[in-house]
Amino acid sequence: MIAEQDGGFRDGLAQLAGTPGWTAATAALRPAVTPEDSRDVLAELVRAAAYRYATHGHLSPVMLVHAATAPNAVLRTLPALPPAL
């Protein structure tokens, strides 16, 4: 969790490098390799973001929109996109 919760979004971003577990978490991220993998990775992100919002969101609607709703919208558009995209 980001140590200082009083600031805005930029203040939170500035704290990420010093947040325990951040470096390991970003190193564990994997890019999608195939179109099907893109769908799976986005679905995993949406599930994780919704769970984290429920347990750690502190009722922050901005976190929910950026972390869960936006990737879910992309996930829903995938069937309409050419696979190469």
C-alpha positions in Angstrom: 0.0 0.0 0.0 1.2 3.5 -0.7 2.4 5.0 2.5 0.9 8.5 2.2 -2.7 8.5 1.2 -3.4 12.2 1.5 -2.0 13.4 -1.8 -3.4 13.1 -5.3 -2.7 10.7 -8.1 0.7 12.1 -9.0 1.8 12.0 -5.3 0.9 8.3 -5.3 2.8 7.6 -8.5 5.9 9.3 -7.0 5.8 6.8 -4.1 5.6 3.6 -6.1 9.3 3.0 -6.4 9.6 3.0 -2.7 6.6 0.9 -2.0 7.4 -2.6 -0.7 6.7 -5.3 -3.4 6.3 -2.8 -6.3 9.5 -3.8 -8.1 8.8 -7.5 -7.8 5.2 -7.0 -8.9 6.2 -5.0 -12.0 8.9 -7.5 -12.8 6.3 -10.3 -12.7 4.1 -8.7 -15.4 3.9 -10.6 -18.6 3.0 -9.2 -22.0 0.4 -10.9 -24.1 1.9 -13.0 -26.9 -1.2 -14.0 -28.9 -4.7 -12.5 -29.4 -6.1 -15.1 -27.0 -3.5 -14.3 -24.5 -4.5 -10.6 -24.7 -8.0 -11.5 -23.7 -6.8 -13.7 -20.8 -4.3 -11.1 -19.5 -7.0 -8.4 -19.6 -9.5 -10.6 -17.8 -7.0 -11.4 -15.1 -6.3 -7.7 -14.7 -10.0 -6.8 -14.4 -10.5 -9.5 -11.8 -7.5 -8.5 -9.8 -8.3 -4.8 -10.0 -11.9 -5.4 -8.9 -10.8 -7.5 -5.9 -8.1 -5.0 -4.9 -10.7 -2.2 -5.2 -13.0 -4.1 -2.8 -10.2 -4.8 -0.3 -7.9 -1.7 -0.7 -9.8 0.9 -2.7 -10.9 3.0 0.2 -13.9 4.0 -1.8 -11.8 5.6 -4.5 -13.9 5.7 -7.7 -10.9 6.9 -9.7 -9.0 3.7 -8.8 -12.0 1.6 -9.9 -12.4 3.4 -13.3 -8.7 3.3 -14.2 -7.8 -0.1 -12.8 -10.9 -2.2 -13.6 -13.5 -0.4 -15.8 -11.1 0.8 -18.5 -9.4 -2.6 -19.1 -12.8 -4.2 -19.0 -14.0 -1.9 -21.8 -10.9 -2.9 -23.9 -11.7 -6.5 -23.1 -15.2 -6.1 -24.4 -14.0 -4.5 -27.7 -11.5 -7.2 -28.5 -14.0 -9.3 -30.6 -14.5 -6.4 -32.9 -10.8 -5.7 -33.5 -8.6 -7.4 -36.1 -6.5 -10.0 -34.3 -3.2 -8.3 -35.3 -4.1 -5.3 -33.1 
